[in-house]
């Protein structure tokens, strides 16, 4: 079973792939039968998802803290 970080990395990859799809052939926003499809808002939501994934992945990475002892 994949770890949480592996799943977040997968979500990031899938979201980026979806962004490529919708920006390759941009579509206008529209409304049909009271249902609004706003592609610009959808793209912003995808960008926010990638940013969230980046934050989670960087928080989960091991880090090294350097300190210097006083003399």
C-alpha positions in Angstrom: 0.0 0.0 0.0 1.4 3.4 -0.9 2.4 5.8 1.8 0.6 9.1 2.3 3.4 11.0 0.6 3.3 8.6 -2.4 -0.4 9.2 -2.7 0.0 13.0 -2.5 2.7 12.7 -5.2 0.2 10.7 -7.4 -2.5 13.3 -6.8 0.0 16.0 -7.9 1.0 14.1 -11.0 -2.7 13.5 -12.0 -3.6 17.1 -11.3 -0.7 18.4 -13.5 -1.8 16.0 -16.3 -5.3 17.4 -16.1 -4.0 21.0 -16.3 -2.1 20.0 -19.4 -5.3 18.6 -20.9 -7.4 21.7 -20.3 -4.8 24.3 -21.2 -3.9 22.5 -24.5 -7.3 23.3 -25.9 -8.8 26.1 -23.8 -12.6 26.3 -23.6 -14.8 29.2 -22.8 -16.9 29.3 -19.6 -20.6 28.7 -20.2 -23.9 28.1 -18.5 -26.5 25.5 -19.5 -29.7 24.9 -17.8 -28.6 26.8 -14.7 -25.3 24.9 -14.4 -22.2 27.1 -14.8 -18.9 25.7 -16.1 -16.1 28.2 -15.4 -12.8 26.9 -16.7 -10.7 29.7 -15.3 -12.0 28.9 -11.8 -11.4 25.1 -12.4 -7.8 25.8 -13.4 -7.3 27.9 -10.3 -8.6 25.0 -8.2 -6.2 22.6 -9.9 -3.3 25.1 -9.3 -4.3 25.3 -5.6 -4.3 21.5 -5.4 -0.7 21.3 -6.8 0.4 24.0 -4.4 -1.1 22.0 -1.5 0.6 18.8 -2.7 3.9 20.7 -2.9 3.5 21.9 0.7 2.7 18.4 2.0 5.5 16.8 0.1 8.1 19.4 1.3 6.8 19.0 4.9 7.3 15.3 4.7 10.8 15.4 3.4 13.6 14.7 5.9 15.6 17.8 6.8 18.9 18.6 8.3 19.4 21.3 10.9 22.9 22.7 11.3 23.9 24.3 14.6 27.1 25.8 15.8 28.3 25.4 19.3 29.6 28.5 21.0 33.2 28.6 22.2 
